[in-house]
Amino acid sequence: MRLVDSTKLLELQNKPTKIRNICIVAHVDHGKTTLADSLISSNGIISQRMSGKLRYLDSRPDEQERGITMKSSSIALYHALDKEEYLVNLIDSPGHIDFSSEVSTAVRLCDGAIVVVDVVEGVCPQTRLALKQAYSENIRAVLVLNKIDRLIVEMKMTALDAYVHITQVMEQVNAVMGELFASEVLENEETLIDKQPEKPRPKEDNNFYDWTSALEDADDSQLYFSPEQGNVVFASAIDGWGFTVHTFAKLFSDKLGVKEDLLKKVLWGDFYLNSKTKRFMKGAQEKAKKPLFVQVIFDNLWNIYETIILRNDKDKVPVICEKLGIKLTTRDLRHTDSRIQLQSLMMQWLPLSNTVLDMVCTKLPSPKEILPEKVEKLMCSRIRDFDSYHEETRKLKDDFLACDSSNDRPVIIFISKMFSVDKSALPENKPKTLTTEEMALRREKARQMREELKSNVNSESVAKEKESETDSNNAEKCAEDEKEKEEENQTAFIAFARIFSGRVKKGDQLYVLGPKHDPSQVLIKKDLQIDPNKKLKDLQSDEHITCTEIKSLYILMGRELEAIDEAVAGSIIGIGGLEDHILKTATLSSTISCPSFSEIQYAAVPILRVAVEPTYPSQLPQLVKGLRLLNQSDSCVQVLLQETGEHVLVTAGEVHLQRCLEDLKNLYGKIPITASEPIVPFRETIVEPPKLDMANEEIDSQNIDKANETVKEPLITVHTINKQSTIKIRARPLPNEITLLLDRSSDLLKAISQHIKFLQGISKNDKLDSKLDELQINGKNQLSDRMLKLIEAFKLELQNICSKLGSEWKDVVRQIWSVGPRNCGPNLLLNQTPDYATKFLLHEKELKEDPRFEYESSFVNGFQLASLSGPLCDEPMMGVAFCVEEWTLDKGEEDTTYTYGPLSGQIMSAVKEGCRKAFEAQPQRLMAAMYSCDIVVDQKVLGTDAYVGWS
């Protein structure tokens, strides 16, 4: 039975300082969901005895079968601490690598994180990833060292050995945090130095150099996990107990006659109790003394486990309970399962839920304490400068920091994902309990109907008429019931959202800002009008705003939803009725000057693909609809339609693929489907021509120029259909160093490409150019200072790489025309024509007028199409440079558009064909994805064969 109803939770929502938005992150099977069960049981939603068995937040059948979490779920919990009441929005996230995208969506909405680590397995790959995701989103973390019972029962460690082992595990976690902290500080050091004024150098020293590092000034006081600070819980979630150093300091301060504050400082660390002087001394390890932590805490814990679990001494259980001041029921004392006895005892002595929730409320920040650095990260991407935004947009930073729900504040809501629920599970569709008045009214109606039937029982004609009427009514009712069932079976989508500013009510009209929305480009349009009837499918490629009405709001309660009429800043809520306006993520706001939130960085990339088709071809429309719904509900899945008409599903891994196929069959498509064997994507590339043949003899290349003794790659010449343009292209393999740099700098390259498209659009629209001059936004169509510095750093690094590769690559920086595919890939289009100038990295230079400039975008698009789909198996290319050595354009007076089509389309087709032919003229290779994994097993299972390699 729930201890707190929804009205109390709604009351606490109006106090942002008393709200804690947290998520639980960890490696798979480290005990996240069991810990969540324990916290949920504190609110009476489930029984304490069912913690870890019920897995309340794992609501999917396949989650229960596999025993792993596959989606992030939220629940609102009530907690009281020192006469203060708190609302804790808890999000349980998956630990499996296939579902790391769910962790990213959860972390984005939170202010704090509980990091769970299995003390036996230690820091695992997903633990590192979870810490990195939490750190990148600027959220504070606390640590739960779980499964300490395994050290006693399975590992058979002594209390002292367990203490040493736990110390090492904690050092591993802190090492990861330190590594993340140092890398970020050093990465930002150059930016900080640029912003600071130059310090005057001493006159007497001409060789003065400031060797100080930004690490010395950086504040890491809140970074590391330390038991004496109270941000570490030692726990066994399956047994329902947990404690901090502060817990035992409170318990033992009176018994030892020591102040609680002093005990908090000495309980953890190299301290011991001197039995003669009765004082706490330092140097336990040096003097071979037992640390105070082991003496006071672990020895007592080990004694309880050895008595109840290992020796199963039931006679001593009442004695232990009496000493600890605990009362066990007669049923627990007589229970044959010693584990049940232990759990009942430990849950009363050291309740895990109270310990963790106390730490969350005291150590993790409220929504009001959001950092300015986090706000800037949310509002703009890594390569964009916050100062480059319009003044109206920059003012919104104060609204983020205020986290105020006043009516005059703008509404700002971020939606991290869309999740599906059955329409019958929505609160408005559930059968409502009848009031006493309604029940009395129904009884009266039933009585009247019985009287009417009795009065008309002797009249056959009347009876026949009644029968015919009732038959028709029954038929109509059946038809209505069938329609209702069909509607109920339909899937509804709920937006998983957090309110950062303002107050939202049912019926409010808000703007839906897509991920590509840029307020700087929208605010320059004076007469901007947004059609309220437009939906996502109706938008043009340059439109990213729609209007919507908030139809329903919900408090997320794990497996259930509770309808509410309004929600305020700082809350995590569900919003219904947005499936026609949002695909995966979006921003809701009452002003269009609000930017779309920065893109969520997903750790896993979809790589495993299958082709799907309906078992019965007539059910293809249901499959298409099902794929559309699946794409909307899963943040990591990709749905592709090949040129052959084949529907392809791309997922993050094998477990993710199985879940998607099950959802497609049973939830979204509801049809039998056939899936192909899974494959991983390839990349197409070219290599240097071989120097030796199969017989190890040198090949006399026909491409060697005897005069210059240099190898010439095959040059491909292509013409447009109307012969007005001639293009000569040569393909060359790109050195690995350049390929890696391009792959690493994809965000920057994409931003440059977008800026060039913007400039090309302005050059074709003089009116828009004049408007920009009038408004003087960010200079005259200039990039931000941060962007310019990133471009300069990229150019310098590329130049350094090219200088080491040979003379043929020395002018690459000047020659880059485009990168592909999708304007951010690891392939280059190089302009080596003698008479046509382009700009990519050299964006600050003005270009001379040229008739070919009109068709430049068509030329680049041809390269993009070719690099996206190679000639071998229509897979993207990687590590290929296409060198354009000649491009001529001779537009005759005769108009050939009617015969051959537009010249822009002809150029695009010719470039695409030329790139493919140049690619085929070189030795071609397919590149397969490499899968790396770490296999961690217990040392006991390693036999002699484990050390024997391949013979």
HUMO-V591097 format. One record per run of one state. SS is the DSSP state (A for helix, B for strand, O for the rest). FROM is the first residue (numbers start at 1). TO is the last residue. Records with the same first field share a line. If there is no record, write none. Layout:
SS = FROM-TO / FROM-TO
This chain:
O = 1-5 / 14-15 / 27-31 / 42-47 / 51-60 / 67-72 / 82-83 / 93-96 / 109-111 / 119-124 / 137-139 / 147-147 / 154-158 / 196-213 / 218-226 / 230-231 / 237-240 / 244-244 / 257-259 / 267-270 / 275-278 / 283-291 / 311-313 / 325-329 / 335-337 / 350-350 / 364-366 / 370-371 / 380-385 / 389-390 / 403-411 / 426-426 / 430-435 / 456-459 / 490-490 / 502-502 / 506-508 / 514-518 / 523-535 / 539-544 / 550-551 / 558-559 / 565-565 / 569-571 / 577-585 / 590-607 / 615-616 / 634-637 / 642-646 / 652-653 / 669-672 / 676-678 / 681-681 / 688-691 / 693-697 / 699-703 / 706-709 / 712-714 / 720-724 / 734-735 / 745-745 / 764-765 / 776-777 / 782-784 / 804-806 / 810-811 / 821-826 / 832-850 / 869-876 / 878-879 / 890-896 / 901-902 / 921-922 / 929-938 / 942-943 / 948-951
A = 6-13 / 16-18 / 32-41 / 48-50 / 61-66 / 97-108 / 125-136 / 148-153 / 159-195 / 214-217 / 227-229 / 245-256 / 260-266 / 292-310 / 314-324 / 330-334 / 338-349 / 352-363 / 367-369 / 372-379 / 386-388 / 391-402 / 423-425 / 427-429 / 436-455 / 460-489 / 519-522 / 536-538 / 617-633 / 654-668 / 736-744 / 746-763 / 766-775 / 778-781 / 785-803 / 807-809 / 812-815 / 851-868 / 897-900 / 903-920 / 939-941 / 944-947
B = 19-26 / 73-81 / 84-92 / 112-118 / 140-146 / 232-236 / 241-243 / 271-274 / 279-282 / 351-351 / 412-422 / 491-501 / 503-505 / 509-513 / 545-549 / 552-557 / 560-564 / 566-568 / 572-576 / 586-589 / 608-614 / 638-641 / 647-651 / 673-675 / 679-680 / 682-687 / 692-692 / 698-698 / 704-705 / 710-711 / 715-719 / 725-733 / 816-820 / 827-831 / 877-877 / 880-889 / 923-928
